[in-house]
Amino acid sequence: MKLKATIREEIHPDDKSAIVEFHGDENKRHFELHCTFDQYQQRLRKWDTWEFKIRLELEIFTDPKTGG
């Protein structure tokens, strides 16, 4: 799955997170993403578009009481 977001606030050298708005969000909400890398060193700036590739792994569990 691919998601695109736009960075909505300035990124400073000591920041550990970024404020983004995801494309297609009808409510135009802003989300804080905590980063494990230095986004300032990666040259991410306000108004840049950021593309995320997300991989989900699912497991199906059976409830022992109901069997469902």
Gaussian input, Z-matrix of N, CA and C with variables (Angstrom, degrees):
# hf/3-21g

backbone

0 1
 N
 C     1     B1
 C     2     B2     1     A1
 N     3     B3     2     A2     1     D1
 C     4     B4     3     A3     2     D2
 C     5     B5     4     A4     3     D3
 N     6     B6     5     A5     4     D4
 C     7     B7     6     A6     5     D5
 C     8     B8     7     A7     6     D6
 N     9     B9     8     A8     7     D7
 C    10    B10     9     A9     8     D8
 C    11    B11    10    A10     9     D9
 N    12    B12    11    A11    10    D10
 C    13    B13    12    A12    11    D11
 C    14    B14    13    A13    12    D12
 N    15    B15    14    A14    13    D13
 C    16    B16    15    A15    14    D14
 C    17    B17    16    A16    15    D15
 N    18    B18    17    A17    16    D16
 C    19    B19    18    A18    17    D17
 C    20    B20    19    A19    18    D18
 N    21    B21    20    A20    19    D19
 C    22    B22    21    A21    20    D20
 C    23    B23    22    A22    21    D21
 N    24    B24    23    A23    22    D22
 C    25    B25    24    A24    23    D23
 C    26    B26    25    A25    24    D24
 N    27    B27    26    A26    25    D25
 C    28    B28    27    A27    26    D26
 C    29    B29    28    A28    27    D27
 N    30    B30    29    A29    28    D28
 C    31    B31    30    A30    29    D29
 C    32    B32    31    A31    30    D30
 N    33    B33    32    A32    31    D31
 C    34    B34    33    A33    32    D32
 C    35    B35    34    A34    33    D33
 N    36    B36    35    A35    34    D34
 C    37    B37    36    A36    35    D35
 C    38    B38    37    A37    36    D36
 N    39    B39    38    A38    37    D37
 C    40    B40    39    A39    38    D38
 C    41    B41    40    A40    39    D39
 N    42    B42    41    A41    40    D40
 C    43    B43    42    A42    41    D41
 C    44    B44    43    A43    42    D42
 N    45    B45    44    A44    43    D43
 C    46    B46    45    A45    44    D44
 C    47    B47    46    A46    45    D45
 N    48    B48    47    A47    46    D46
 C    49    B49    48    A48    47    D47
 C    50    B50    49    A49    48    D48
 N    51    B51    50    A50    49    D49
 C    52    B52    51    A51    50    D50
 C    53    B53    52    A52    51    D51
 N    54    B54    53    A53    52    D52
 C    55    B55    54    A54    53    D53
 C    56    B56    55    A55    54    D54
 N    57    B57    56    A56    55    D55
 C    58    B58    57    A57    56    D56
 C    59    B59    58    A58    57    D57
 N    60    B60    59    A59    58    D58
 C    61    B61    60    A60    59    D59
 C    62    B62    61    A61    60    D60
 N    63    B63    62    A62    61    D61
 C    64    B64    63    A63    62    D62
 C    65    B65    64    A64    63    D63
 N    66    B66    65    A65    64    D64
 C    67    B67    66    A66    65    D65
 C    68    B68    67    A67    66    D66
 N    69    B69    68    A68    67    D67
 C    70    B70    69    A69    68    D68
 C    71    B71    70    A70    69    D69
 N    72    B72    71    A71    70    D70
 C    73    B73    72    A72    71    D71
 C    74    B74    73    A73    72    D72
 N    75    B75    74    A74    73    D73
 C    76    B76    75    A75    74    D74
 C    77    B77    76    A76    75    D75
 N    78    B78    77    A77    76    D76
 C    79    B79    78    A78    77    D77
 C    80    B80    79    A79    78    D78
 N    81    B81    80    A80    79    D79
 C    82    B82    81    A81    80    D80
 C    83    B83    82    A82    81    D81
 N    84    B84    83    A83    82    D82
 C    85    B85    84    A84    83    D83
 C    86    B86    85    A85    84    D84
 N    87    B87    86    A86    85    D85
 C    88    B88    87    A87    86    D86
 C    89    B89    88    A88    87    D87
 N    90    B90    89    A89    88    D88
 C    91    B91    90    A90    89    D89
 C    92    B92    91    A91    90    D90
 N    93    B93    92    A92    91    D91
 C    94    B94    93    A93    92    D92
 C    95    B95    94    A94    93    D93
 N    96    B96    95    A95    94    D94
 C    97    B97    96    A96    95    D95
 C    98    B98    97    A97    96    D96
 N    99    B99    98    A98    97    D97
 C   100   B100    99    A99    98    D98
 C   101   B101   100   A100    99    D99
 N   102   B102   101   A101   100   D100
 C   103   B103   102   A102   101   D101
 C   104   B104   103   A103   102   D102
 N   105   B105   104   A104   103   D103
 C   106   B106   105   A105   104   D104
 C   107   B107   106   A106   105   D105
 N   108   B108   107   A107   106   D106
 C   109   B109   108   A108   107   D107
 C   110   B110   109   A109   108   D108
 N   111   B111   110   A110   109   D109
 C   112   B112   111   A111   110   D110
 C   113   B113   112   A112   111   D111
 N   114   B114   113   A113   112   D112
 C   115   B115   114   A114   113   D113
 C   116   B116   115   A115   114   D114
 N   117   B117   116   A116   115   D115
 C   118   B118   117   A117   116   D116
 C   119   B119   118   A118   117   D117
 N   120   B120   119   A119   118   D118
 C   121   B121   120   A120   119   D119
 C   122   B122   121   A121   120   D120
 N   123   B123   122   A122   121   D121
 C   124   B124   123   A123   122   D122
 C   125   B125   124   A124   123   D123
 N   126   B126   125   A125   124   D124
 C   127   B127   126   A126   125   D125
 C   128   B128   127   A127   126   D126
 N   129   B129   128   A128   127   D127
 C   130   B130   129   A129   128   D128
 C   131   B131   130   A130   129   D129
 N   132   B132   131   A131   130   D130
 C   133   B133   132   A132   131   D131
 C   134   B134   133   A133   132   D132
 N   135   B135   134   A134   133   D133
 C   136   B136   135   A135   134   D134
 C   137   B137   136   A136   135   D135
 N   138   B138   137   A137   136   D136
 C   139   B139   138   A138   137   D137
 C   140   B140   139   A139   138   D138
 N   141   B141   140   A140   139   D139
 C   142   B142   141   A141   140   D140
 C   143   B143   142   A142   141   D141
 N   144   B144   143   A143   142   D142
 C   145   B145   144   A144   143   D143
 C   146   B146   145   A145   144   D144
 N   147   B147   146   A146   145   D145
 C   148   B148   147   A147   146   D146
 C   149   B149   148   A148   147   D147
 N   150   B150   149   A149   148   D148
 C   151   B151   150   A150   149   D149
 C   152   B152   151   A151   150   D150
 N   153   B153   152   A152   151   D151
 C   154   B154   153   A153   152   D152
 C   155   B155   154   A154   153   D153
 N   156   B156   155   A155   154   D154
 C   157   B157   156   A156   155   D155
 C   158   B158   157   A157   156   D156
 N   159   B159   158   A158   157   D157
 C   160   B160   159   A159   158   D158
 C   161   B161   160   A160   159   D159
 N   162   B162   161   A161   160   D160
 C   163   B163   162   A162   161   D161
 C   164   B164   163   A163   162   D162
 N   165   B165   164   A164   163   D163
 C   166   B166   165   A165   164   D164
 C   167   B167   166   A166   165   D165
 N   168   B168   167   A167   166   D166
 C   169   B169   168   A168   167   D167
 C   170   B170   169   A169   168   D168
 N   171   B171   170   A170   169   D169
 C   172   B172   171   A171   170   D170
 C   173   B173   172   A172   171   D171
 N   174   B174   173   A173   172   D172
 C   175   B175   174   A174   173   D173
 C   176   B176   175   A175   174   D174
 N   177   B177   176   A176   175   D175
 C   178   B178   177   A177   176   D176
 C   179   B179   178   A178   177   D177
 N   180   B180   179   A179   178   D178
 C   181   B181   180   A180   179   D179
 C   182   B182   181   A181   180   D180
 N   183   B183   182   A182   181   D181
 C   184   B184   183   A183   182   D182
 C   185   B185   184   A184   183   D183
 N   186   B186   185   A185   184   D184
 C   187   B187   186   A186   185   D185
 C   188   B188   187   A187   186   D186
 N   189   B189   188   A188   187   D187
 C   190   B190   189   A189   188   D188
 C   191   B191   190   A190   189   D189
 N   192   B192   191   A191   190   D190
 C   193   B193   192   A192   191   D191
 C   194   B194   193   A193   192   D192
 N   195   B195   194   A194   193   D193
 C   196   B196   195   A195   194   D194
 C   197   B197   196   A196   195   D195
 N   198   B198   197   A197   196   D196
 C   199   B199   198   A198   197   D197
 C   200   B200   199   A199   198   D198
 N   201   B201   200   A200   199   D199
 C   202   B202   201   A201   200   D200
 C   203   B203   202   A202   201   D201

   B1=1.4363
   B2=1.5273
   B3=1.3084
   B4=1.4524
   B5=1.5258
   B6=1.3116
   B7=1.4583
   B8=1.5202
   B9=1.3287
   B10=1.4586
   B11=1.5184
   B12=1.3302
   B13=1.4593
   B14=1.5182
   B15=1.3316
   B16=1.4576
   B17=1.5167
   B18=1.3293
   B19=1.4588
   B20=1.5256
   B21=1.3432
   B22=1.4663
   B23=1.5246
   B24=1.3366
   B25=1.4578
   B26=1.5118
   B27=1.3321
   B28=1.4648
   B29=1.5325
   B30=1.3141
   B31=1.4565
   B32=1.5218
   B33=1.3289
   B34=1.4585
   B35=1.5282
   B36=1.3415
   B37=1.4702
   B38=1.5254
   B39=1.3204
   B40=1.4707
   B41=1.5341
   B42=1.3216
   B43=1.4666
   B44=1.5229
   B45=1.3192
   B46=1.4653
   B47=1.5261
   B48=1.3454
   B49=1.4569
   B50=1.5266
   B51=1.3288
   B52=1.4702
   B53=1.5240
   B54=1.3215
   B55=1.4666
   B56=1.5273
   B57=1.3350
   B58=1.4633
   B59=1.5259
   B60=1.3305
   B61=1.4660
   B62=1.5193
   B63=1.3234
   B64=1.4612
   B65=1.5233
   B66=1.3253
   B67=1.4697
   B68=1.5283
   B69=1.2927
   B70=1.4576
   B71=1.5176
   B72=1.3237
   B73=1.4663
   B74=1.5234
   B75=1.3222
   B76=1.4656
   B77=1.5222
   B78=1.3455
   B79=1.4668
   B80=1.5282
   B81=1.3223
   B82=1.4712
   B83=1.5262
   B84=1.3308
   B85=1.4590
   B86=1.5276
   B87=1.3205
   B88=1.4555
   B89=1.5273
   B90=1.3327
   B91=1.4533
   B92=1.5151
   B93=1.3192
   B94=1.4604
   B95=1.5206
   B96=1.3282
   B97=1.4572
   B98=1.5197
   B99=1.3262
   B100=1.4560
   B101=1.5219
   B102=1.3179
   B103=1.4666
   B104=1.5262
   B105=1.3239
   B106=1.4632
   B107=1.5204
   B108=1.3133
   B109=1.4595
   B110=1.5261
   B111=1.3125
   B112=1.4655
   B113=1.5288
   B114=1.3279
   B115=1.4656
   B116=1.5234
   B117=1.3365
   B118=1.4655
   B119=1.5273
   B120=1.3225
   B121=1.4597
   B122=1.5301
   B123=1.3405
   B124=1.4591
   B125=1.5286
   B126=1.3346
   B127=1.4684
   B128=1.5342
   B129=1.3137
   B130=1.4647
   B131=1.5225
   B132=1.3082
   B133=1.4589
   B134=1.5295
   B135=1.3213
   B136=1.4658
   B137=1.5198
   B138=1.3158
   B139=1.4649
   B140=1.5280
   B141=1.3318
   B142=1.4688
   B143=1.5213
   B144=1.3238
   B145=1.4588
   B146=1.5180
   B147=1.3249
   B148=1.4519
   B149=1.5197
   B150=1.3046
   B151=1.4650
   B152=1.5193
   B153=1.3283
   B154=1.4567
   B155=1.5216
   B156=1.2987
   B157=1.4585
   B158=1.5175
   B159=1.3220
   B160=1.4599
   B161=1.5159
   B162=1.3135
   B163=1.4578
   B164=1.5308
   B165=1.3070
   B166=1.4597
   B167=1.5257
   B168=1.3057
   B169=1.4578
   B170=1.5218
   B171=1.3074
   B172=1.4547
   B173=1.5213
   B174=1.3153
   B175=1.4548
   B176=1.5183
   B177=1.3136
   B178=1.4641
   B179=1.5178
   B180=1.3136
   B181=1.4461
   B182=1.5287
   B183=1.3119
   B184=1.4591
   B185=1.5205
   B186=1.3319
   B187=1.4602
   B188=1.5257
   B189=1.3280
   B190=1.4628
   B191=1.5351
   B192=1.3246
   B193=1.4649
   B194=1.5290
   B195=1.3090
   B196=1.4646
   B197=1.5269
   B198=1.3355
   B199=1.4597
   B200=1.5189
   B201=1.3125
   B202=1.4609
   B203=1.5090
   A1=107.52
   A2=116.76
   A3=121.59
   A4=109.63
   A5=115.51
   A6=122.55
   A7=108.27
   A8=116.17
   A9=121.05
   A10=108.55
   A11=114.72
   A12=120.77
   A13=108.98
   A14=115.36
   A15=121.89
   A16=108.00
   A17=116.57
   A18=121.53
   A19=107.74
   A20=117.30
   A21=121.83
   A22=114.70
   A23=119.00
   A24=120.66
   A25=109.53
   A26=115.96
   A27=121.19
   A28=110.10
   A29=115.99
   A30=121.52
   A31=107.80
   A32=115.51
   A33=122.53
   A34=109.46
   A35=117.80
   A36=120.41
   A37=115.09
   A38=118.78
   A39=120.50
   A40=113.44
   A41=118.87
   A42=122.22
   A43=111.33
   A44=115.59
   A45=122.47
   A46=111.62
   A47=116.77
   A48=120.93
   A49=109.30
   A50=114.72
   A51=121.24
   A52=108.23
   A53=116.54
   A54=122.61
   A55=106.90
   A56=115.99
   A57=120.41
   A58=110.48
   A59=114.62
   A60=122.60
   A61=106.77
   A62=116.98
   A63=121.05
   A64=110.76
   A65=115.87
   A66=121.79
   A67=109.00
   A68=116.94
   A69=121.96
   A70=114.14
   A71=118.57
   A72=121.22
   A73=108.37
   A74=116.49
   A75=121.49
   A76=112.71
   A77=117.28
   A78=121.20
   A79=112.94
   A80=117.41
   A81=123.38
   A82=112.00
   A83=116.79
   A84=121.94
   A85=110.21
   A86=115.42
   A87=121.76
   A88=108.55
   A89=115.69
   A90=122.17
   A91=109.67
   A92=116.10
   A93=121.18
   A94=108.18
   A95=116.17
   A96=121.85
   A97=108.60
   A98=116.08
   A99=120.91
   A100=108.28
   A101=116.14
   A102=121.70
   A103=111.02
   A104=115.45
   A105=121.01
   A106=110.97
   A107=117.49
   A108=122.86
   A109=108.67
   A110=116.23
   A111=121.74
   A112=109.14
   A113=116.53
   A114=120.25
   A115=112.17
   A116=118.25
   A117=120.87
   A118=109.89
   A119=116.37
   A120=121.13
   A121=111.14
   A122=116.99
   A123=121.70
   A124=111.80
   A125=116.82
   A126=124.45
   A127=113.27
   A128=117.06
   A129=120.41
   A130=107.79
   A131=116.30
   A132=121.55
   A133=110.81
   A134=115.31
   A135=120.80
   A136=109.39
   A137=116.26
   A138=127.79
   A139=113.39
   A140=118.41
   A141=120.20
   A142=109.41
   A143=116.24
   A144=121.53
   A145=107.76
   A146=115.13
   A147=122.16
   A148=106.84
   A149=118.43
   A150=122.16
   A151=109.51
   A152=115.38
   A153=122.30
   A154=109.31
   A155=116.15
   A156=121.63
   A157=106.47
   A158=115.79
   A159=121.54
   A160=109.39
   A161=115.16
   A162=120.78
   A163=107.12
   A164=116.29
   A165=122.08
   A166=109.69
   A167=115.32
   A168=120.56
   A169=107.43
   A170=116.47
   A171=121.61
   A172=111.04
   A173=115.57
   A174=122.32
   A175=107.68
   A176=116.68
   A177=121.13
   A178=107.47
   A179=116.01
   A180=121.80
   A181=110.02
   A182=115.41
   A183=121.74
   A184=108.70
   A185=115.89
   A186=120.61
   A187=108.16
   A188=118.19
   A189=119.39
   A190=114.29
   A191=117.12
   A192=119.91
   A193=111.29
   A194=116.94
   A195=120.56
   A196=112.58
   A197=116.85
   A198=119.49
   A199=112.85
   A200=117.15
   A201=121.07
   A202=113.85
   D1=138.70
   D2=178.36
   D3=-116.02
   D4=136.13
   D5=175.62
   D6=-124.92
   D7=145.96
   D8=175.84
   D9=-120.76
   D10=140.56
   D11=179.42
   D12=-139.17
   D13=154.03
   D14=175.61
   D15=-111.62
   D16=133.27
   D17=178.32
   D18=-72.90
   D19=128.64
   D20=-172.94
   D21=-107.06
   D22=-10.36
   D23=178.76
   D24=-131.84
   D25=154.99
   D26=178.81
   D27=-59.36
   D28=143.88
   D29=177.28
   D30=-106.48
   D31=128.13
   D32=-178.91
   D33=-108.02
   D34=158.89
   D35=-175.71
   D36=-57.36
   D37=-28.80
   D38=-177.15
   D39=-97.16
   D40=6.22
   D41=-179.26
   D42=-71.80
   D43=140.47
   D44=176.23
   D45=-109.31
   D46=0.61
   D47=-179.64
   D48=-146.84
   D49=167.63
   D50=178.64
   D51=-135.37
   D52=145.12
   D53=176.88
   D54=-97.52
   D55=123.03
   D56=-177.01
   D57=-130.49
   D58=160.54
   D59=172.89
   D60=-124.13
   D61=123.70
   D62=-177.51
   D63=-78.10
   D64=138.56
   D65=178.65
   D66=-65.58
   D67=137.14
   D68=179.06
   D69=89.53
   D70=-3.36
   D71=178.29
   D72=-76.92
   D73=111.00
   D74=-176.71
   D75=-63.58
   D76=-29.01
   D77=-178.60
   D78=-87.00
   D79=-5.52
   D80=178.59
   D81=52.99
   D82=42.92
   D83=179.69
   D84=-77.28
   D85=152.14
   D86=176.77
   D87=-105.66
   D88=139.18
   D89=-178.78
   D90=-122.91
   D91=144.67
   D92=175.96
   D93=-97.31
   D94=121.91
   D95=178.35
   D96=-107.57
   D97=122.70
   D98=177.19
   D99=-84.87
   D100=132.22
   D101=-173.77
   D102=-111.89
   D103=144.20
   D104=175.89
   D105=-96.68
   D106=3.91
   D107=178.81
   D108=-127.82
   D109=166.68
   D110=-179.83
   D111=-86.74
   D112=98.82
   D113=-176.53
   D114=-67.70
   D115=-24.39
   D116=176.50
   D117=-68.13
   D118=-41.30
   D119=178.83
   D120=-68.28
   D121=-28.70
   D122=176.97
   D123=-79.41
   D124=1.25
   D125=177.90
   D126=65.81
   D127=33.68
   D128=173.12
   D129=-82.01
   D130=131.22
   D131=-176.33
   D132=-131.80
   D133=166.35
   D134=178.22
   D135=-57.26
   D136=138.92
   D137=-179.79
   D138=78.37
   D139=-1.31
   D140=174.14
   D141=-69.88
   D142=149.86
   D143=175.15
   D144=-96.66
   D145=136.57
   D146=-175.76
   D147=-121.74
   D148=126.59
   D149=179.87
   D150=-106.21
   D151=129.92
   D152=-179.36
   D153=-111.33
   D154=137.51
   D155=172.24
   D156=-111.58
   D157=117.44
   D158=-175.06
   D159=-113.75
   D160=132.50
   D161=177.03
   D162=-119.69
   D163=125.92
   D164=-179.65
   D165=-107.54
   D166=138.25
   D167=173.71
   D168=-117.38
   D169=128.85
   D170=-175.96
   D171=-116.72
   D172=148.45
   D173=172.23
   D174=-129.02
   D175=139.39
   D176=178.64
   D177=-102.13
   D178=124.94
   D179=179.66
   D180=-108.80
   D181=148.71
   D182=176.85
   D183=-106.04
   D184=129.44
   D185=177.50
   D186=-75.28
   D187=120.10
   D188=-177.38
   D189=-63.86
   D190=-25.70
   D191=-178.12
   D192=-77.40
   D193=-43.58
   D194=-174.90
   D195=-102.17
   D196=-20.02
   D197=-177.27
   D198=79.79
   D199=0.73
   D200=-178.48
   D201=-92.85

